[in-house]
Amino acid sequence: MSDNLTPLSAIGEFALIRRLQANITARQPGTVLGIGDDAAIIRPTAGTDTVMTTDLLVEGIHFDLSFSPLRHLGYKAVAVNVSDVAAMNALPTQLVVALSAGPRFTVEAIEELYAGMRLACEAYNVDLVGGDTTASRGGLTLAITVLGEVATGEAVRRSGGQPTDLLCVTGDLGGAFLGLQVLEREKQAYLADPETQPELASYEYIVQRQLRPEARLDIVHELRERGIRPTSMIDISDGLASEVLHLCTASGTGARVFTEFLPLANPTLEAAAEFNLDPLTCALNGGEDYELLFTVPVTDHEKIKNHPDITIIGHLTDKSDGTNLVTKAGQAVPLQAQGWTSF
């Protein structure tokens, strides 16, 4: 360990909390008391519903610090939780962070992690109001809980879709998965020859999609501005196919997803060709895109058809029709989820 870096044991938990607290700023009017007491105090606005989500990130399972910068990891840890709030048609307000770190982590390393969290809090207008820190015999574990607010009755669940609703997705798909393939390849090259320099310049877009994804709060705002309330919604963390099946199961419907309409960015197509992977498979099963998948009534087609960052990829059907992927040739095949599984 460098002489310029401070072991966590040198200052202890409470001094660490004070150091982190010094850089935390409250932005939400509902934040009455943040870090520093036994609990935060939050005063929800009258006429609103509160949503809450928690995500657990474990080193070696969800991230690899050999190629994940701590600042990017802090940002991503917040963004993936904000994405869940956005999928409820809500806006995030406060979050708490629980952190367990092994002896190889220094004070400066934890500050770098929190610097990424602060950047995300600024980007999404969220207040970091508390949490917990503890030692670990292993690596780094993060648990983040985010609270959000939405007007009473306006939260969007997975279960509201109806047959004939349009099935829509934001952004593009498959990039995060291919970014991970690039990072894993460069890691193996480094392990084989530590003198090897990573070659990432031509993969900037897909690597960014993996290391520092953005939650689509912008779409939540834009749908409201267009007078559109989705009938069902979910964020794409485990792969498009998995999320379509989740929506259909919750809504009691089937679906038709058309392969020719799946949005794929050029860097994703180029990387898929390089790795000899089917880009459609990457889009359907790759995961970690953190885009929004949602449904709207067909009567909203005119409001949504020209949006530059929303693609209509299919529609819901009666449950008896099944959940199918329709090829360019018009062949319908059952949609199967082959993405991330926790266990």
C-alpha positions as CSV (number, residue, x, y, z in Angstrom):
1,M,0.0,0.0,0.0
2,S,1.4,3.4,-0.9
3,D,2.5,5.7,1.9
4,N,0.1,8.4,0.5
5,L,-3.0,6.2,1.0
6,T,-4.8,5.9,4.3
7,P,-5.9,2.5,5.6
8,L,-9.6,2.5,6.7
9,S,-8.4,1.2,10.1
10,A,-6.3,4.4,10.6
11,I,-9.4,6.6,10.9
12,G,-12.3,4.3,11.8
13,E,-15.9,4.2,10.7
14,F,-17.1,7.4,12.2
15,A,-14.2,9.5,10.9
16,L,-14.8,8.0,7.5
17,I,-18.5,8.9,7.6
18,R,-17.6,12.5,8.5
19,R,-15.2,12.7,5.6
20,L,-17.8,11.4,3.2
21,Q,-20.6,13.5,4.7
22,A,-18.6,16.7,4.1
23,N,-19.1,16.4,0.4
24,I,-22.8,15.5,0.4
25,T,-25.4,18.2,-0.5
26,A,-29.1,17.9,0.0
27,R,-31.3,19.0,-3.0
28,Q,-34.7,17.7,-2.2
29,P,-37.2,19.8,-0.2
30,G,-38.5,16.6,1.4
31,T,-35.0,15.9,2.9
32,V,-35.3,17.2,6.5
33,L,-32.2,15.4,7.9
34,G,-29.5,13.5,6.1
35,I,-26.3,11.8,7.2
36,G,-25.3,12.1,10.9
37,D,-28.0,10.7,13.1
38,D,-29.6,7.3,13.8
39,A,-31.9,7.7,10.8
40,A,-32.6,10.2,8.0
41,I,-35.8,12.2,8.2
42,I,-37.8,12.5,5.0
43,R,-41.1,14.4,4.6
44,P,-43.1,13.2,1.6
45,T,-45.1,15.7,-0.3
46,A,-48.9,15.5,0.1
47,G,-50.6,13.9,-2.8
48,T,-47.7,11.7,-3.7
49,D,-46.9,8.0,-3.5
50,T,-43.4,6.8,-2.4
51,V,-41.6,4.0,-4.3
52,M,-38.6,2.2,-2.9
53,T,-36.0,-0.2,-4.5
54,T,-32.8,-1.9,-3.4
55,D,-30.0,-3.3,-5.4
56,L,-27.1,-5.4,-4.1
57,L,-23.7,-5.3,-6.0
58,V,-21.1,-7.9,-5.0
59,E,-17.5,-7.9,-6.2
60,G,-16.7,-10.9,-8.4
61,I,-20.4,-11.4,-9.1
62,H,-21.7,-8.0,-10.4
63,F,-18.5,-6.2,-11.1
64,D,-14.7,-6.7,-11.6
65,L,-12.5,-4.1,-10.2
66,S,-9.7,-5.1,-12.5
67,F,-11.5,-3.1,-15.2
68,S,-14.2,-1.2,-13.3
69,P,-12.9,2.2,-12.1
70,L,-14.2,2.9,-8.6
71,R,-15.7,6.3,-9.7
72,H,-17.6,4.6,-12.5
73,L,-18.7,1.8,-10.2
74,G,-20.2,4.4,-7.7
75,Y,-22.0,6.1,-10.6
76,K,-23.4,2.8,-11.9
77,A,-24.5,1.7,-8.5
78,V,-26.7,4.7,-8.2
79,A,-27.9,4.7,-11.8
80,V,-29.1,1.0,-11.8
81,N,-31.3,1.8,-8.8
82,V,-32.6,5.1,-10.3
83,S,-33.5,3.0,-13.4
84,D,-35.8,0.9,-11.3
85,V,-37.5,4.0,-9.9
86,A,-37.9,5.4,-13.5
87,A,-39.5,2.1,-14.5
88,M,-42.3,2.9,-12.0
89,N,-42.9,6.3,-13.7
90,A,-41.5,7.9,-10.6
91,L,-38.7,10.4,-9.9
92,P,-35.9,9.5,-7.4
93,T,-35.6,11.7,-4.3
94,Q,-33.3,10.1,-1.6
95,L,-30.9,7.1,-1.3
96,V,-29.0,5.2,1.4
97,V,-25.8,3.3,0.8
98,A,-24.6,0.2,2.8
99,L,-21.0,-0.7,2.1
100,S,-18.8,-3.6,3.2
101,A,-15.0,-3.3,2.3
102,G,-12.1,-5.6,2.8
103,P,-8.7,-4.6,4.1
104,R,-7.2,-3.8,0.7
105,F,-9.4,-0.8,0.4
106,T,-8.1,2.6,1.5
107,V,-9.9,5.7,2.7
108,E,-9.0,7.3,-0.7
109,A,-10.5,4.4,-2.6
110,I,-13.8,4.7,-0.7
111,E,-13.8,8.5,-1.3
112,E,-13.3,7.8,-5.1
113,L,-16.3,5.4,-5.0
114,Y,-18.4,8.0,-3.3
115,A,-17.2,10.7,-5.8
116,G,-19.0,8.6,-8.5
117,M,-22.1,8.3,-6.4
118,R,-22.1,12.1,-5.9
119,L,-21.9,12.7,-9.6
120,A,-24.9,10.4,-10.1
121,C,-26.8,12.1,-7.4
122,E,-26.2,15.4,-9.1
123,A,-27.2,14.0,-12.5
124,Y,-30.5,12.6,-11.2
125,N,-31.3,15.2,-8.5
126,V,-31.1,12.6,-5.6
127,D,-30.0,13.2,-2.0
128,L,-27.7,10.7,-0.4
129,V,-29.1,10.7,3.2
130,G,-27.3,7.9,5.0
131,G,-26.4,4.2,5.1
132,D,-23.9,1.9,6.9
133,T,-20.3,0.9,6.5
134,T,-18.6,-2.2,7.8
135,A,-15.5,-4.3,7.3
136,S,-15.4,-7.4,5.2
137,R,-13.1,-10.5,5.1
138,G,-13.4,-10.5,1.3
139,G,-14.0,-7.8,-1.3
140,L,-16.4,-5.0,-1.8
141,T,-20.2,-5.2,-1.5
142,L,-22.6,-2.3,-2.0
143,A,-26.3,-2.2,-1.2
144,I,-28.2,0.9,-2.3
145,T,-31.8,1.7,-1.5
146,V,-33.5,4.5,-3.4
147,L,-36.8,6.3,-2.6
148,G,-38.8,8.0,-5.3
149,E,-42.1,9.9,-5.6
150,V,-44.9,9.9,-8.1
151,A,-48.3,11.5,-8.0
152,T,-50.9,9.4,-6.2
153,G,-52.2,6.7,-8.6
154,E,-49.7,7.5,-11.4
155,A,-47.1,4.8,-10.6
156,V,-46.8,2.3,-13.5
157,R,-46.6,-1.4,-12.7
158,R,-45.6,-4.4,-14.8
159,S,-49.1,-5.6,-14.7
160,G,-51.1,-3.0,-16.7
161,G,-50.5,-4.1,-20.2
162,Q,-53.5,-4.9,-22.5
163,P,-53.7,-6.9,-25.8
164,T,-53.0,-4.5,-28.8
165,D,-50.9,-2.2,-26.6
166,L,-47.7,-1.1,-28.4
167,L,-44.5,-2.5,-27.0
168,C,-41.8,0.2,-26.9
169,V,-38.1,0.4,-25.9
170,T,-35.8,3.3,-25.3
171,G,-32.3,3.7,-26.7
172,D,-30.5,0.8,-28.2
173,L,-29.8,-2.7,-27.0
174,G,-26.9,-5.2,-26.7
175,G,-24.1,-2.6,-26.3
176,A,-23.4,-3.2,-22.6
177,F,-23.0,-7.0,-23.1
178,L,-20.5,-6.5,-25.9
179,G,-18.7,-3.9,-23.9
180,L,-18.2,-6.6,-21.2
181,Q,-16.8,-8.9,-23.9
182,V,-14.2,-6.3,-24.8
183,L,-13.2,-5.7,-21.2
184,E,-13.0,-9.4,-20.4
185,R,-10.8,-9.9,-23.5
186,E,-8.4,-7.1,-22.6
187,K,-8.2,-8.5,-19.0
188,Q,-7.1,-11.9,-20.3
189,A,-4.6,-10.2,-22.6
190,Y,-3.1,-8.3,-19.7
191,L,-3.0,-11.4,-17.5
192,A,-1.1,-13.2,-20.3
193,D,1.3,-10.3,-20.7
194,P,1.3,-7.5,-18.1
195,E,3.1,-5.3,-20.5
196,T,0.1,-5.3,-22.8
197,Q,-1.8,-2.0,-23.0
198,P,-5.6,-2.2,-23.3
199,E,-7.0,-1.4,-26.7
200,L,-10.3,0.4,-25.9
201,A,-10.3,3.5,-28.0
202,S,-12.4,2.1,-30.8
203,Y,-14.9,0.5,-28.3
204,E,-15.6,3.7,-26.3
205,Y,-19.4,3.6,-26.8
206,I,-20.0,0.0,-25.8
207,V,-17.5,0.1,-22.9
208,Q,-19.3,3.1,-21.6
209,R,-22.6,1.3,-21.8
210,Q,-21.1,-1.4,-19.5
211,L,-19.1,0.6,-17.0
212,R,-21.3,3.8,-16.7
213,P,-24.8,3.3,-17.9
214,E,-27.4,6.0,-17.6
215,A,-30.9,5.6,-16.1
216,R,-33.6,6.9,-18.5
217,L,-35.2,9.5,-16.3
218,D,-35.3,11.7,-19.4
219,I,-37.9,9.5,-20.9
220,V,-40.1,9.6,-17.8
221,H,-40.1,13.4,-18.2
222,E,-40.7,13.3,-21.9
223,L,-43.6,10.9,-21.8
224,R,-45.3,13.2,-19.2
225,E,-44.7,16.2,-21.5
226,R,-46.4,14.3,-24.4
227,G,-49.3,13.3,-22.2
228,I,-48.4,9.6,-22.3
229,R,-48.8,7.3,-19.3
230,P,-47.5,3.8,-20.0
231,T,-49.8,1.0,-19.2
232,S,-46.9,-1.2,-18.0
233,M,-43.1,-0.7,-17.7
234,I,-39.9,-2.4,-16.6
235,D,-36.2,-1.6,-17.0
236,I,-33.9,-3.8,-19.0
237,S,-31.4,-5.2,-16.6
238,D,-31.5,-8.9,-17.4
239,G,-32.0,-8.8,-21.2
240,L,-34.9,-7.8,-23.4
241,A,-36.4,-11.3,-23.8
242,S,-36.5,-11.7,-20.0
243,E,-38.2,-8.4,-19.5
244,V,-40.8,-8.9,-22.2
245,L,-41.7,-12.2,-20.5
246,H,-41.9,-10.5,-17.1
247,L,-44.3,-7.9,-18.5
248,C,-46.5,-10.5,-20.2
249,T,-46.6,-12.7,-17.2
250,A,-47.6,-9.8,-14.9
251,S,-50.1,-8.4,-17.4
252,G,-51.6,-11.8,-18.4
253,T,-50.9,-11.3,-22.1
254,G,-48.8,-12.6,-24.9
255,A,-46.7,-10.5,-27.3
256,R,-45.2,-10.3,-30.7
257,V,-41.7,-8.8,-30.9
258,F,-40.3,-8.1,-34.4
259,T,-36.6,-8.7,-34.9
260,E,-36.3,-6.1,-37.7
261,F,-37.3,-3.3,-35.3
262,L,-34.9,-4.1,-32.5
263,P,-32.7,-1.0,-32.1
264,L,-29.0,-1.8,-32.5
265,A,-26.2,0.9,-32.6
266,N,-23.4,0.6,-35.2
267,P,-20.7,0.1,-32.5
268,T,-22.7,-2.8,-31.2
269,L,-23.1,-4.4,-34.7
270,E,-19.4,-3.9,-35.4
271,A,-18.3,-5.5,-32.1
272,A,-20.8,-8.4,-32.6
273,A,-19.2,-9.2,-35.9
274,E,-15.7,-9.0,-34.4
275,F,-16.7,-11.5,-31.7
276,N,-18.7,-13.7,-34.1
277,L,-21.8,-13.1,-32.1
278,D,-25.4,-12.7,-33.3
279,P,-26.3,-9.1,-32.5
280,L,-30.0,-10.0,-32.1
281,T,-28.9,-12.6,-29.4
282,C,-26.9,-9.8,-27.7
283,A,-29.9,-7.5,-27.7
284,L,-32.3,-10.1,-26.5
285,N,-30.2,-11.8,-23.8
286,G,-27.2,-9.5,-23.0
287,G,-28.6,-7.4,-20.2
288,E,-27.4,-4.4,-18.3
289,D,-28.6,-1.9,-21.0
290,Y,-30.8,-0.2,-18.4
291,E,-33.2,1.1,-21.0
292,L,-36.9,1.2,-20.4
293,L,-39.4,-1.3,-21.9
294,F,-43.0,-0.1,-21.8
295,T,-46.4,-0.4,-23.3
296,V,-48.8,2.3,-24.4
297,P,-52.3,2.1,-25.9
298,V,-52.4,2.0,-29.7
299,T,-54.2,5.3,-29.6
300,D,-50.9,6.9,-28.4
301,H,-49.2,5.9,-31.6
302,E,-49.2,9.4,-33.1
303,K,-47.7,10.9,-29.9
304,I,-44.8,8.5,-29.8
305,K,-44.0,7.4,-33.4
306,N,-41.6,10.2,-34.1
307,H,-39.6,10.2,-30.9
308,P,-35.9,9.9,-31.8
309,D,-35.1,7.7,-28.8
310,I,-38.1,5.4,-28.6
311,T,-38.7,2.4,-30.9
312,I,-41.9,0.4,-31.3
313,I,-40.7,-3.2,-31.4
314,G,-44.0,-5.0,-31.3
315,H,-47.3,-5.3,-29.5
316,L,-49.1,-7.2,-26.8
317,T,-51.5,-10.0,-27.7
318,D,-54.0,-12.3,-26.0
319,K,-52.3,-14.7,-23.7
320,S,-53.5,-17.6,-25.7
321,D,-51.3,-16.4,-28.7
322,G,-48.1,-16.8,-26.7
323,T,-45.1,-14.6,-26.5
324,N,-43.3,-14.8,-29.8
325,L,-40.3,-13.4,-31.7
326,V,-41.2,-12.7,-35.3
327,T,-38.4,-12.9,-37.8
328,K,-38.0,-10.8,-41.0
329,A,-39.4,-13.7,-42.9
330,G,-42.5,-13.6,-40.8
331,Q,-41.8,-16.8,-38.8
332,A,-43.0,-16.7,-35.2
333,V,-40.9,-18.5,-32.7
334,P,-41.5,-18.7,-28.9
335,L,-39.5,-16.1,-27.0
336,Q,-37.0,-17.5,-24.5
337,A,-35.0,-15.8,-21.8
338,Q,-31.4,-16.7,-21.7
339,G,-30.0,-13.7,-19.9
340,W,-28.6,-13.1,-16.4
341,T,-29.7,-15.4,-13.6
342,S,-28.7,-14.6,-10.0
343,F,-28.0,-18.2,-8.9
